[in-house]
Amino acid sequence: MPVIPLDSLDDPRLNDFTRLTDVALRKSAGSGHGLYLAESALVLERALRAGHRPRSVLALARSVDQAVALVGDDVPVFTADDGVLAGLTGYALHRGMVASLHRPALPPPAELLRDARRVVVLENVADPTNVGAIFRSVAGIGADAVLVTPRCSDPFYRRAIRVSMGTVLQVPWTRLGDWTSARAELTSSGFHVAALALEEGAVDLRTLAADPPDRVALVLGEEGYGLTPEAVAAADTVVQIPMRHGIDSLNVAATAAVAMFALA
């Protein structure tokens, strides 16, 4: 398919980029499991390497050849001069391109747990910035998969993908059901459930790390409120990071990084 020059952003073929929110993209009709947006050549390359299928690309003139090289001749690449694309409010156009891609089907939890030894469970983490930062730590420090609860922010939201530097597209992840089914799934797969929470009697993270179970699921809760009572009740061990100077906790993304490093 040829490169398609534009002189206006009103073209309905650009709806993925100009009119649809993250939520609308997720529910986009005729797209199977929905769509998501990937900004920059680096993130698009990681998406393609993960097997995700592009629908279209919007590229600055200087990035057109690179976009075509990545997606091939069968995917439409829309382009315009910088002045036209500057009207696409909210997009970091200095990254050169943004692509619309089809979301893959999420695997069942058992599939991700089968060969894993370290997994991270995110309960109701609402900020996509934190979700993206956690995925980047998972990729860099080391965990095998991420499991998210139904109320957790979508890892495929544009900001989460951007903050993660595209690692959201590399790290295996899926959604869990309620805690009754989630606990049963983790236990049947041989995981020790370690919940990070400010609870009386919690074990020092260093104690758990000194003799860690073979398989550990680290459970982290939402910003401010922490884990729900159901999540704490589902844990085999409640864990705390030792703190100083009267500080009782870290940001959830920092907590995830510290705990993963201790147990890697």
C-alpha positions as CSV (number, residue, x, y, z in Angstrom):
1,M,0.0,0.0,0.0
2,P,1.5,3.4,-0.9
3,V,2.3,6.1,1.6
4,I,-0.7,8.3,2.0
5,P,0.0,12.1,2.2
6,L,-2.5,14.2,4.1
7,D,-3.4,17.9,4.1
8,S,-5.9,17.6,7.0
9,L,-6.4,15.6,10.1
10,D,-10.2,15.3,9.4
11,D,-9.7,12.2,7.3
12,P,-11.9,9.5,9.0
13,R,-9.1,6.9,8.5
14,L,-7.2,8.8,11.2
15,N,-9.9,8.2,13.9
16,D,-7.6,5.8,15.7
17,F,-5.2,8.7,16.3
18,T,-7.4,11.7,16.5
19,R,-10.8,10.8,17.9
20,L,-10.6,7.6,20.0
21,T,-9.6,7.6,23.7
22,D,-7.7,4.6,25.2
23,V,-11.0,3.2,26.4
24,A,-12.6,3.6,23.0
25,L,-9.6,2.0,21.3
26,R,-9.9,-1.0,23.7
27,K,-13.5,-1.5,22.6
28,S,-13.0,-0.5,18.9
29,A,-15.6,-2.3,16.7
30,G,-14.3,-4.7,14.1
31,S,-10.9,-5.1,15.7
32,G,-11.2,-8.4,17.5
33,H,-9.7,-7.7,20.9
34,G,-9.4,-3.9,20.4
35,L,-6.6,-1.6,19.5
36,Y,-3.8,0.3,21.2
37,L,-1.3,3.0,20.2
38,A,2.5,2.7,20.1
39,E,4.6,5.8,19.9
40,S,8.1,5.8,18.4
41,A,10.0,3.4,16.2
42,L,11.5,1.7,19.2
43,V,8.1,0.8,20.7
44,L,6.6,-0.2,17.3
45,E,9.6,-2.5,16.7
46,R,9.1,-4.1,20.1
47,A,5.4,-4.6,19.3
48,L,6.2,-6.2,16.0
49,R,8.8,-8.4,17.5
50,A,6.1,-9.6,20.0
51,G,3.9,-10.6,17.0
52,H,1.4,-7.8,17.3
53,R,-0.3,-6.8,14.1
54,P,-0.3,-3.1,12.9
55,R,-3.4,-1.5,11.5
56,S,-1.9,1.8,10.4
57,V,0.9,4.3,11.1
58,L,0.9,8.1,11.3
59,A,4.5,9.4,10.6
60,L,6.3,12.6,10.2
61,A,7.8,13.1,6.7
62,R,11.3,12.4,8.0
63,S,10.1,9.1,9.6
64,V,8.1,7.7,6.6
65,D,10.9,5.4,5.2
66,Q,11.6,4.0,8.7
67,A,7.9,3.3,9.2
68,V,7.5,1.5,5.9
69,A,10.7,-0.5,6.6
70,L,9.1,-1.6,9.9
71,V,5.5,-2.5,8.8
72,G,6.0,-3.3,5.2
73,D,4.0,-2.3,2.1
74,D,0.6,-3.8,3.2
75,V,0.0,-1.4,6.1
76,P,-1.1,2.2,5.4
77,V,1.4,4.9,6.4
78,F,-0.2,8.3,6.7
79,T,2.0,11.4,6.6
80,A,1.9,15.2,6.5
81,D,4.3,18.0,7.1
82,D,5.1,19.0,10.7
83,G,2.6,21.9,10.6
84,V,-0.4,19.7,9.9
85,L,0.6,17.0,12.4
86,A,1.2,19.6,15.1
87,G,-2.6,19.9,15.3
88,L,-2.7,16.4,16.7
89,T,-2.8,17.6,20.3
90,G,-1.4,15.3,22.9
91,Y,1.0,13.3,20.7
92,A,4.7,13.5,21.1
93,L,5.3,13.9,17.4
94,H,9.0,14.4,17.9
95,R,9.1,10.7,18.4
96,G,8.5,10.4,14.7
97,M,5.6,8.1,14.4
98,V,2.6,6.6,16.2
99,A,1.1,3.3,15.2
100,S,-2.3,1.7,15.7
101,L,-2.1,-2.0,16.5
102,H,-4.4,-4.8,17.2
103,R,-4.4,-6.1,20.7
104,P,-3.5,-9.7,21.1
105,A,-5.8,-12.1,22.9
106,L,-4.8,-12.4,26.6
107,P,-3.6,-15.9,27.6
108,P,-5.1,-17.7,30.5
109,P,-3.2,-17.3,33.8
110,A,-2.3,-20.9,34.0
111,E,-0.3,-20.6,30.7
112,L,1.9,-17.8,32.1
113,L,2.3,-19.5,35.5
114,R,3.4,-22.9,34.1
115,D,7.1,-22.2,33.7
116,A,7.4,-19.0,35.8
117,R,9.3,-18.7,39.1
118,R,8.7,-15.0,39.8
119,V,5.5,-13.1,39.0
120,V,4.1,-9.7,40.0
121,V,0.4,-9.3,40.8
122,L,-1.0,-5.8,40.6
123,E,-4.2,-5.2,42.5
124,N,-6.2,-2.1,41.4
125,V,-3.1,0.0,40.5
126,A,-4.9,2.9,38.9
127,D,-2.1,5.1,37.5
128,P,-0.9,4.0,34.1
129,T,2.5,5.7,34.9
130,N,3.0,3.3,37.8
131,V,1.9,0.3,35.7
132,G,4.4,1.2,33.0
133,A,7.2,1.8,35.5
134,I,6.5,-1.6,37.1
135,F,6.6,-3.3,33.7
136,R,9.9,-1.7,32.9
137,S,11.3,-3.0,36.3
138,V,9.9,-6.4,35.6
139,A,11.7,-6.5,32.3
140,G,15.0,-5.1,33.6
141,I,15.3,-6.6,37.0
142,G,13.6,-9.9,36.4
143,A,10.2,-11.4,36.7
144,D,8.5,-13.8,34.3
145,A,5.0,-12.4,34.1
146,V,2.6,-9.8,35.4
147,L,-1.0,-10.5,36.5
148,V,-3.4,-7.7,36.9
149,T,-6.8,-7.6,38.7
150,P,-10.0,-6.4,36.9
151,R,-9.8,-2.9,38.3
152,C,-6.1,-2.4,37.5
153,S,-5.2,0.2,34.9
154,D,-4.8,-1.3,31.4
155,P,-1.1,-2.0,30.6
156,F,-1.9,-1.2,27.0
157,Y,-2.9,2.3,27.7
158,R,-0.8,4.7,25.8
159,R,0.9,6.3,28.8
160,A,1.7,2.9,30.4
161,I,3.3,1.8,27.1
162,R,5.3,5.0,26.8
163,V,6.6,4.9,30.4
164,S,7.5,1.3,30.1
165,M,9.6,2.1,27.0
166,G,7.6,-0.6,25.2
167,T,8.4,-3.4,27.7
168,V,4.7,-3.8,28.3
169,L,4.7,-5.4,24.8
170,Q,7.5,-7.8,25.8
171,V,6.6,-9.0,29.3
172,P,3.9,-11.6,29.3
173,W,0.8,-10.4,31.2
174,T,-2.9,-11.2,31.7
175,R,-5.9,-10.5,33.9
176,L,-7.0,-12.4,37.0
177,G,-10.5,-13.0,38.3
178,D,-11.5,-12.5,41.9
179,W,-9.2,-13.4,44.8
180,T,-10.8,-16.7,45.4
181,S,-10.0,-17.9,41.9
182,A,-6.7,-16.1,41.8
183,R,-5.5,-17.7,45.0
184,A,-6.5,-21.1,43.8
185,E,-4.7,-20.5,40.4
186,L,-1.5,-19.4,42.1
187,T,-1.5,-22.2,44.7
188,S,-2.2,-24.9,42.2
189,S,0.8,-23.7,40.2
190,G,3.0,-23.9,43.3
191,F,3.4,-20.2,44.1
192,H,4.1,-18.7,47.5
193,V,1.9,-15.6,47.6
194,A,3.9,-12.7,49.2
195,A,1.8,-9.5,49.8
196,L,3.5,-6.2,50.3
197,A,1.4,-4.5,53.0
198,L,1.7,-2.4,56.2
199,E,0.3,-5.1,58.5
200,E,1.2,-5.9,62.0
201,G,3.4,-9.0,62.1
202,A,4.6,-8.5,58.5
203,V,7.9,-10.2,57.7
204,D,11.0,-8.1,56.8
205,L,11.7,-8.5,53.0
206,R,15.3,-9.3,53.8
207,T,14.1,-12.3,55.9
208,L,12.1,-13.7,53.0
209,A,14.9,-13.0,50.5
210,A,17.4,-14.9,52.7
211,D,15.6,-18.2,52.0
212,P,13.1,-17.5,49.3
213,P,10.5,-20.0,48.1
214,D,11.2,-21.5,44.7
215,R,8.1,-19.8,43.2
216,V,7.0,-16.4,44.5
217,A,4.1,-14.2,43.5
218,L,4.6,-10.6,44.7
219,V,1.3,-8.8,45.3
220,L,1.2,-5.0,45.2
221,G,-1.8,-2.8,45.9
222,E,-3.2,0.5,44.7
223,E,-1.7,3.9,45.4
224,G,-2.6,5.3,48.8
225,Y,-4.9,2.5,49.9
226,G,-2.6,-0.5,49.5
227,L,-3.9,-4.0,49.2
228,T,-7.5,-4.9,50.0
229,P,-8.3,-7.2,52.9
230,E,-9.1,-10.0,50.4
231,A,-5.6,-9.7,48.9
232,V,-4.0,-9.8,52.4
233,A,-6.1,-12.7,53.4
234,A,-5.0,-14.6,50.3
235,A,-1.3,-14.2,51.1
236,D,0.9,-16.9,52.5
237,T,3.2,-14.2,53.8
238,V,2.8,-10.5,54.4
239,V,6.0,-8.6,53.7
240,Q,7.3,-5.1,54.5
241,I,10.4,-3.2,53.2
242,P,12.3,-1.9,56.2
243,M,12.2,1.9,56.2
244,R,14.0,4.8,58.0
245,H,13.3,8.4,59.1
246,G,9.7,7.8,59.9
247,I,8.8,6.9,56.3
248,D,6.4,3.9,56.2
249,S,6.2,3.1,52.5
250,L,7.5,3.8,48.9
251,N,5.6,4.5,45.7
252,V,4.2,1.3,44.4
253,A,6.5,1.2,41.4
254,A,9.6,1.7,43.6
255,T,8.3,-1.0,46.0
256,A,8.0,-3.4,43.1
257,A,11.5,-2.7,41.9
258,V,13.0,-3.2,45.4
259,A,11.1,-6.4,46.1
260,M,11.9,-7.9,42.7
261,F,15.6,-7.1,43.2
262,A,15.7,-8.7,46.6
263,L,14.1,-11.9,45.3
264,A,15.6,-12.0,41.8
